[in-house]
């Protein structure tokens, strides 16, 4: 008897969504979401490389005084 992959896909999707939420909460940038956004909203613009994306996000996060608790 073979099982349908639907329940596994449902569980995998839920885990991926939870991981994305946790990444947003702790401030980890999500490059895949950025690439999807760029393809959907700005198809004529070249997206940043993964490294450029990370540097931009870190600069945005730490360049504003008072935006951190520590």
C-alpha positions in Angstrom: 0.0 0.0 0.0 1.5 3.4 -1.0 0.7 6.6 0.8 -0.3 9.8 -0.9 2.4 12.5 -0.8 -0.2 15.1 -0.1 0.0 14.9 3.7 3.8 15.0 3.5 3.7 18.0 1.3 1.3 19.7 3.6 3.5 19.1 6.6 6.6 20.3 4.7 4.8 23.4 3.6 3.8 24.2 7.2 7.4 23.6 8.4 8.7 26.0 5.7 6.2 28.7 6.6 7.1 28.3 10.3 10.8 28.6 9.5 10.2 31.7 7.5 8.3 33.3 10.4 11.0 32.4 12.8 13.7 33.9 10.5 11.7 37.1 10.3 11.3 37.3 14.1 15.0 36.8 14.7 16.0 39.1 11.8 17.6 36.5 9.4 17.2 37.8 5.9 15.3 35.5 3.4 17.1 35.6 0.1 14.6 33.3 -1.7 11.7 35.6 -0.8 13.7 38.5 -2.0 14.4 36.8 -5.4 10.7 35.9 -5.8 9.7 39.5 -5.0 12.3 40.8 -7.6 11.0 38.4 -10.2 7.4 39.3 -9.6 7.6 43.1 -9.0 10.8 44.2 -10.7 11.5 41.7 -13.6 13.7 44.2 -15.5 16.0 44.9 -12.5 19.0 42.7 -11.7 18.7 41.3 -8.2 21.5 41.6 -5.7 23.8 38.6 -5.2 23.3 36.6 -2.0 26.3 38.3 -0.5 25.2 41.8 -1.5 21.7 41.0 -0.1 23.2 39.9 3.2 25.4 43.0 3.5 22.6 45.3 2.6 20.3 43.7 5.3 23.0 43.8 7.9 23.8 47.5 7.1 20.1 48.3 7.3 19.7 46.6 10.6 22.7 48.0 12.4 23.1 51.5 10.8 20.1 53.0 12.6 20.9 54.1 16.2 18.2 53.3 18.6 16.8 50.4 16.5 18.3 47.8 18.7 17.7 46.9 22.4 21.4 46.3 23.2 
